């Protein structure tokens, strides 16, 4: 469920990073060239990579043994998304904009707590028969 909540925030953060990269070209033709080059790369490979990454996080979260790793990856993606949305856009000043980020903060907090709780303990060996 956390990954589903996180998906729009990660997509929006990637979009803002792409927009920041494209806008840094200076001229209209430079912006168009950068946008088309990014679109040619992201359409086949970016969508596949994003789907595989989120699928891997979900698969890690399902298994009991590696749930801590899935939660840590989810927390990392949530934290990076929040940082990108706050630092790159530099327009998060009104309470409504902070309210928009509340679900992402909740996912980051819950995933961080779950990763800390599920962290494999050193010195304990589980023997299953």
C-alpha positions in Angstrom: 0.0 0.0 0.0 2.9 2.3 0.8 4.3 1.9 -2.7 1.0 2.7 -4.3 0.8 5.9 -2.2 4.4 6.8 -3.0 4.1 6.2 -6.8 2.6 9.7 -7.7 5.1 11.5 -5.5 8.1 9.7 -7.1 6.6 10.4 -10.6 6.1 14.0 -9.8 9.7 14.3 -8.4 11.1 12.7 -11.6 9.0 15.1 -13.6 10.3 18.2 -11.7 13.9 16.9 -12.1 13.3 16.5 -15.9 11.7 20.0 -16.1 14.7 21.5 -14.2 17.1 19.8 -16.6 15.2 20.9 -19.7 14.7 24.5 -18.5 18.4 24.9 -17.8 19.2 24.9 -21.6 18.5 28.6 -22.0 17.0 28.7 -25.5 13.8 27.3 -26.9 15.6 25.0 -29.3 17.9 23.8 -26.5 14.9 23.1 -24.3 13.1 21.2 -27.1 16.3 19.2 -27.9 16.8 18.3 -24.2 13.1 17.3 -23.8 13.1 15.2 -26.9 16.3 13.5 -26.0 15.0 12.7 -22.5 11.6 11.5 -23.9 13.4 9.2 -26.4 15.3 7.7 -23.5 12.6 7.6 -20.8 9.7 6.2 -22.9 11.1 2.7 -23.4 13.7 2.5 -20.7 12.5 4.8 -17.9 9.1 3.3 -17.7 10.5 -0.2 -17.7 13.1 0.7 -15.0 10.5 2.4 -12.8 8.1 -0.5 -13.0 10.9 -3.0 -12.3 12.2 -0.9 -9.3 8.7 -0.6 -7.8 8.0 -4.3 -8.5 11.3 -5.2 -6.7 10.4 -3.1 -3.7 7.0 -4.7 -3.5 8.5 -8.2 -3.8 11.0 -7.4 -1.0 8.1 -6.2 1.1 6.1 -9.4 0.7 8.9 -11.7 1.8 9.4 -12.0 5.5 13.1 -12.3 5.3 13.8 -9.2 3.3 10.9 -7.0 4.5 13.3 -4.7 6.2 15.1 -4.0 2.9 11.9 -3.3 1.1 10.9 -0.9 3.9 14.3 0.8 3.7 14.0 1.2 0.0 10.5 2.6 0.3 11.7 5.1 3.0 14.6 6.1 0.8 12.4 6.8 -2.2 9.9 8.7 -0.1 12.7 10.8 1.5 14.3 11.6 -1.9 10.9 12.5 -3.4 10.2 14.9 -0.5 13.6 16.5 -0.9 13.2 16.9 -4.6 9.7 18.3 -4.3 10.7 20.8 -1.6 14.2 21.8 -2.8 13.8 21.8 -6.6 10.4 23.5 -6.8 11.2 26.0 -4.0 7.6 26.9 -3.9 6.3 24.8 -1.0 5.3 27.7 1.3 1.5 27.5 1.8 -0.2 25.1 4.2 -2.1 23.5 1.3 1.2 22.6 -0.4 2.5 21.0 2.9 -0.8 19.2 3.3 -0.2 17.7 -0.2 3.1 16.2 1.1 1.6 14.7 4.3 0.9 11.2 2.8 4.5 11.0 1.6 5.8 12.0 5.1 3.5 9.3 6.6 4.9 6.7 4.2 8.5 7.8 5.0 7.9 7.5 8.7 6.1 4.2 8.6 8.7 2.7 6.2 11.5 3.9 8.4 9.9 2.5 11.5 9.2 -0.8 9.8 12.8 -1.0 8.5 14.1 -0.4 12.0 11.7 -2.9 13.5 12.4 -5.6 11.0 16.2 -5.1 10.9 17.9 -8.5 11.3 19.4 -8.8 14.7 23.1 -9.6 15.0 24.0 -12.8 16.9 20.5 -14.3 16.6 20.2 -17.3 14.3 16.8 -18.6 13.4 16.8 -22.4 12.8 13.9 -23.6 10.9 13.1 -27.3 10.6 
